[in-house]
Amino acid sequence: MKESEILSQIEKEGALEERVLAIRRVTKVITGGKRLRFSVLCAVGDRAGRVGVALAKAPEVADGIQKCFRQARKNMFRVKVVNDTIPHEVMVKFKASKMLLKPAAPGTGVIACDPVRAVLELAGIKNILTKSLGSNNVINMIQATVKALKELRTYEEVMRARGKIK
């Protein structure tokens, strides 16, 4: 499938919500001076179990945001959501950041810092407890959260892997 076909299929299935998580000014030193660019971190989700995160750079902020959203749509993946929370506790390390995600009782809400909260809400998770350990770098925290969400498995998947359910 081509890139345009994938994007059109995603947009047909449901309305995607987009959020910019961070914008940073970055410079590269070259012989003529400094080259100024902008680094943009964004998330895209449908609040129904699908979310995508991307990091993009561009000379202009608006171009960087568009590029980032395009990449985030390509990076979308399914999140296992059970009763508006995650199926089990998970702890993940990404570079210097560690992220702990714990399921929560109904009515708890999303207990997380702003960037992590945005990703979890876009994924459709309504009740969860999180704790950021180690570095609080936004990019690393988001990558750790995405890694943790990809590691989640439901009870049925575990039983099927063990050969208990066919």
N, C-alpha and C positions, 0 to 999 in steps of 0.2 A: 504494500500500500504506500502511496506517495504521501508526503507531508501534508499537502493541501486536503487530501481525502480524509486523513486521520483527524485533522482539525475540524473539518466540516461535520464529520460524524459525531465528534464530541459535542460541538455546539448544537447539533440537532437534538441530541439525547436530553439535554436539560440546560437550564440557565446556569452559567458558571459565575461565581462571585470571585472578584479579584481584589487582592490587598497588597499594598507595598509595605514591606516589613522594615527595610532600611535603605537609605541612600547615603553613600560615602563619596567624598571627593578623593581621588587617588591621583598621584603624579608619577611620571616616569622621567628620570633625568636623562636627557640626550645631549649631544654636543652643542646644539643651538639653545639649550635652556631646559625648561621643564615642559612636558606634555601633560596637560590636564585632561582627565577623564572622570567619569562618574560610574561607580559600582552600585548596582541596584539588586536588592534581594526581595523577591516577591513570592506570593503563594496564590494558588487558584484552586477552588473547590466547589462542589455542588451541594454541600451540607447533607449528602446522602451516602457517604462512604467512599468518596473519591477525592483525592487531593494531590496537588503537584507543587513542587517548590523549585525555584531556579535562581541563579545568580548570573547577572549579565553586566557587561561594561560597554559604555559608548561615550563619544565625545560630548553629547548633549543629554540632559536628564530625560527629556521626553522620549528620545530614541532608545535610551537605556530601559525605560519602563516598558515600552512596546516590545522590545527584544526579549525582556525578561518574562513578560506574560506569555509570549509565543513559546518560549522554551519550557515554561512551567506547564502549559497545556500538553506539551509532548511528554513531560516527565510524570504525568498523572499515574497514580496507582490506587488500588483498592485497599481500604482499611477495614479490618475486622471489627465491627461494632456490634455489641450484644447488649440489649436493653439500655441503649444510650450511653454505654460506657465500654471500656475495653475488656476482653475476656480474662486477662490475667496480668499480674504485675510484671514489669520488665525494666531492667537496668542496662543501659548501653553507654559505652565510652566511644567518643569520636574526638580524636586528637586530645586536647587538654580538657575537654568538657565531658561531664557525665550527666546523664539525664535519667531520672527515675520516674516512671509512670505507674500509677496505681489505680485500679478500678475504684469507683466511689458509689455510695448509695444514692438512690434517686433523690433529687432536691439539693444535692451538694453544689452543683455547678462546676465550672471549669476553674480550678485553682491553679493558676500558672502566671508567669510573667507575660507581658503584652505580646511579644513575637510568637511565643509558643502557644499562647491562648488563641491567636489568630489562626494558626495552622490547625489546631485541634477543633476549633469551631467550624472551619471550612470543611473538615473531614466529617462533620456530623456528630461529634462526640459532645454530649451535654453534661456528663458527670465524670470528673476525673481529678485526681490529685497528682501534682507533679512536684519534683524537687530538682533544682539545678545544682550540681556539685562540680567543683573545680572551676574552670574558666567560665566567665560570664560573657564571652564574646558572642554576639548575636548570631553570626554565621555558623559558628561551631555548635551553638545550642540548637539551632534549627536543624542542622544536619544530623545531630544526635537524636532529635525528636523524630525525624523522618526514618532514620535507621531503626529506632525502637518500634515505630508503627509498622514497618515492614517485617519485623520479627514476630509480630503477634500471630497466634494460631488459635483457632476455635477448638472446642472440645471434640467435635466431630472429626476435624482434620487430624488431631493427635490419635484418636482411636482408630481411624482409617490407616494411618501410618503404622500403627502397632499391629494391624490385622484383626482388630476386635470387631470392626464394623465393615461390611462390604458395600 
